[in-house]
Amino acid sequence: MRQNRNKYLQYIFGVIIVILLILLPFYGGEYTITTFIRIIYFGFLALSMGWLIGQGGMVSFTQTAFFGIAGYVIGLFGFERGWQFPLADIFSIIVVLLFALVFGMIAMRTEKIVLLMITLAFGQVVWAFALQQTTVLHGWAGIRGIRPYLISGINFLEKANFYWAALILFGLGIFFLWRFTHSPFGLALNGTRENTQRMAALGYPVYWIRLVAFLIAAIYAALGGILATYNTGVITPTYMQLSRTMWVLLMVILGGANYFWGPVVGTVVAVWLDVLVSQSTERYNTIIGIIFVFTVLFSPSGILGILNTIRKSKKLMFLNSSLHQKKE
């Protein structure tokens, strides 16, 4: 009875959140809308990294490279060569998948710290190439002046229209990732996280399961890169630098890497912390870093881990109270 009531309350709470997000342009200012767009495209990137960690036990530092590659393809073909929607966007995802396939076929043969170091090396190679390639990619300056398309008479230069499009895309992305997670493929991926040797002994193609998961995660990173490029109007090597990778990893840890919604929660908290703290002091990076450190020290399972612990404690107290009343 109590469990059904909690599920009902969670459903009501979720519906309220969705309604508030949809209606945001009607009551929020342009700065707030811009911040939520930022949450969405970083949310895609955090989901990309967090899903691999939580479901597959794979820490990949290549996700920000995929994020940046998608942006560069949009800049090179959509902006500089005038490709129309959706050709440049589809092509950017295809290019990212090709990179992910090449990187993944090498990296998925390794595990744990070796996997982490190889993906870190891949990411740094892509970042260094973008930084040093001044003829086509324009080095540090990057590609500037990129603008969203006018599609079916809808001007996506208007923040509200862009926000609604990004929100719909993000909602669909979460839905499909949820289905992947709870599908037989997702369960097999969980098995490879727990024990690759046992899964291989049972006849599962461990290597290909991990590779497909890597490709799926790359698509989410690419979607984030596309949205970020259209929103900011620029793509530079800073999109792929190591500090950005670390920041996204901290988002995942802050929300709770072992929870499906952890990357989303971590992104919301981290982006708003970045916005609010930066308005108060120039040392906002130090303050945010301290908050992250305390989170990792006192709750390695993140914010959702804390909430889950509180929920379990309340449930235990309720059970103890019920047993005590029955004894009386």
ZANUGU-959099 format. One record per residue (C-alpha): residue number from 1; x, y, z. Coordinates in steps of 0.2 Angstrom, whole numbers. Layout:
N
   resi    east   north      up
    NUM       X       Y       Z
...
//
This chain:
328
   resi    east   north      up
      1       0       0       0
      2      14      12       5
      3      24       7      -9
      4      10      10     -22
      5       7      27     -14
      6      26      31     -16
      7      26      26     -34
      8      10      37     -37
      9      18      52     -29
     10      34      49     -40
     11      23      49     -55
     12      14      65     -50
     13      31      73     -46
     14      38      68     -63
     15      23      75     -72
     16      24      92     -63
     17      43      93     -68
     18      39      89     -86
     19      25     102     -87
     20      37     115     -79
     21      50     112     -91
     22      38     113    -106
     23      32     130    -100
     24      49     137     -95
     25      49     150    -109
     26      33     157    -103
     27      39     161     -86
     28      58     160     -87
     29      70     174     -93
     30      81     172    -108
     31      96     169     -96
     32      87     154     -88
     33      82     147    -105
     34     100     148    -111
     35     106     139     -95
     36      93     125     -97
     37      99     123    -115
     38     116     121    -108
     39     110     108     -96
     40     103      98    -110
     41     118      97    -121
     42     129      94    -107
     43     116      81    -101
     44     118      72    -117
     45     137      71    -114
     46     135      66     -96
     47     123      52    -101
     48     135      46    -114
     49     149      44    -101
     50     138      40     -86
     51     129      26     -95
     52     145      17    -100
     53     151      18     -82
     54     135      13     -73
     55     129       0     -85
     56     145      -7     -93
     57     158      -3     -80
     58     168       7     -93
     59     176      24     -90
     60     179      32    -106
     61     188      49    -108
     62     184      49    -127
     63     166      55    -126
     64     171      74    -126
     65     181      70    -142
     66     165      64    -150
     67     156      79    -143
     68     169      90    -152
     69     170      80    -168
     70     151      82    -171
     71     153     101    -168
     72     167     102    -181
     73     157      92    -194
     74     143     104    -192
     75     154     119    -194
     76     164     112    -209
     77     149     106    -219
     78     134     114    -212
     79     141     131    -210
     80     156     133    -222
     81     149     122    -236
     82     131     126    -234
     83     124     108    -232
     84     105     110    -227
     85      96     102    -213
     86      97      87    -209
     87     112      82    -220
     88     125      90    -210
     89     118      83    -194
     90     116      66    -200
     91     133      66    -207
     92     141      72    -191
     93     133      57    -182
     94     140      45    -195
     95     158      53    -194
     96     157      51    -175
     97     151      33    -177
     98     166      30    -188
     99     178      37    -176
    100     170      27    -162
    101     171      11    -172
    102     189      13    -175
    103     193      19    -157
    104     181       6    -149
    105     188      -9    -159
    106     205      -5    -150
    107     199       0    -133
    108     186     -13    -130
    109     199     -26    -130
    110     205     -19    -113
    111     197     -16     -96
    112     198      -4     -81
    113     213       7     -80
    114     220       1     -97
    115     204       6    -105
    116     203      23     -96
    117     221      27    -102
    118     218      22    -120
    119     202      32    -121
    120     211      47    -113
    121     225      45    -126
    122     212      45    -140
    123     204      60    -134
    124     220      70    -132
    125     225      65    -150
    126     209      72    -157
    127     211      88    -146
    128     229      91    -151
    129     225      88    -169
    130     211     101    -168
    131     222     113    -159
    132     237     112    -172
    133     226     110    -188
    134     225     129    -193
    135     221     127    -211
    136     204     118    -210
    137     200     118    -192
    138     207     136    -188
    139     217     130    -173
    140     212     139    -156
    141     200     151    -165
    142     189     137    -171
    143     175     139    -183
    144     163     154    -178
    145     147     161    -184
    146     137     144    -184
    147     118     147    -183
    148     103     135    -182
    149      93     132    -197
    150      76     139    -202
    151      65     123    -203
    152      47     123    -209
    153      46     142    -205
    154      52     139    -187
    155      66     151    -183
    156      77     141    -171
    157      88     157    -168
    158      74     161    -155
    159      79     154    -139
    160      62     147    -135
    161      60     137    -151
    162      78     130    -149
    163      75     126    -131
    164      59     116    -135
    165      67     107    -149
    166      82     102    -138
    167      70      97    -124
    168      60      85    -136
    169      77      78    -142
    170      83      76    -124
    171      67      67    -119
    172      67      55    -133
    173      86      52    -129
    174      82      47    -111
    175      67      36    -117
    176      77      26    -129
    177      92      25    -117
    178      80      19    -104
    179      73       5    -116
    180      91       0    -120
    181      95      -1    -102
    182      80     -13     -98
    183      82     -23    -114
    184      90     -40    -115
    185     105     -31    -122
    186     106     -19    -107
    187     105     -35     -95
    188     119     -43    -105
    189     129     -26    -104
    190     127     -27     -85
    191     133     -45     -85
    192     149     -39     -94
    193     151     -26     -81
    194     150     -39     -67
    195     161     -53     -74
    196     167     -53     -92
    197     174     -70     -90
    198     158     -78     -84
    199     148     -70     -98
    200     160     -76    -111
    201     159     -94    -104
    202     140     -93    -105
    203     142     -89    -124
    204     139     -70    -124
    205     149     -60    -137
    206     157     -49    -123
    207     168     -39    -135
    208     154     -35    -147
    209     142     -30    -133
    210     154     -18    -126
    211     158     -11    -143
    212     139      -8    -147
    213     137       0    -130
    214     152      12    -135
    215     144      16    -151
    216     127      20    -143
    217     136      31    -130
    218     145      40    -145
    219     129      45    -153
    220     123      53    -137
    221     139      63    -136
    222     137      68    -154
    223     119      74    -151
    224     126      85    -137
    225     140      92    -148
    226     127      96    -161
    227     116     106    -149
    228     131     115    -141
    229     138     120    -158
    230     121     127    -164
    231     118     136    -147
    232     135     144    -145
    233     138     147    -163
    234     156     142    -161
    235     166     126    -161
    236     184     126    -154
    237     197     114    -147
    238     191     119    -129
    239     176     108    -132
    240     188      93    -131
    241     201      98    -119
    242     205      87    -103
    243     197      99     -91
    244     180      98    -100
    245     182      79     -99
    246     185      80     -80
    247     171      92     -77
    248     159      80     -86
    249     165      65     -76
    250     163      75     -60
    251     145      78     -65
    252     142      59     -67
    253     150      56     -50
    254     140      71     -42
    255     123      64     -48
    256     128      46     -45
    257     137      35     -58
    258     127      19     -53
    259     110      27     -56
    260     102      29     -73
    261      96      47     -68
    262     113      51     -60
    263     121      60     -75
    264     105      70     -77
    265     104      76     -59
    266     123      79     -58
    267     122      90     -74
    268     108     100     -67
    269     117     103     -51
    270     134     106     -58
    271     128     119     -72
    272     118     129     -59
    273     132     129     -47
    274     143     135     -60
    275     131     149     -64
    276     127     154     -47
    277     144     153     -39
    278     152     162     -54
    279     141     177     -51
    280     147     178     -33
    281     166     175     -34
    282     180     174     -47
    283     186     158     -38
    284     170     148     -42
    285     181     134     -49
    286     189     132     -32
    287     172     132     -23
    288     164     120     -35
    289     179     108     -34
    290     178     108     -15
    291     159     103     -16
    292     164      89     -28
    293     177      83     -16
    294     166      83      -1
    295     153      73     -11
    296     165      60     -17
    297     172      59       1
    298     156      57      10
    299     144      50      -3
    300     153      41     -17
    301     136      36     -24
    302     132      54     -27
    303     116      64     -23
    304     105      50     -28
    305     115      39     -17
    306     111      50      -2
    307      93      51      -6
    308      92      32      -8
    309     100      30       9
    310      87      42      17
    311      73      33       8
    312      79      16      15
    313      81      23      32
    314      64      30      32
    315      57      13      26
    316      67       4      40
    317      60      15      53
    318      43      12      46
    319      45      -7      47
    320      52      -6      64
    321      38       5      70
    322      25      -7      62
    323      33     -22      71
    324      33     -13      87
    325      15      -9      86
    326      11     -27      82
    327      20     -34      97
    328      11     -22     108
//
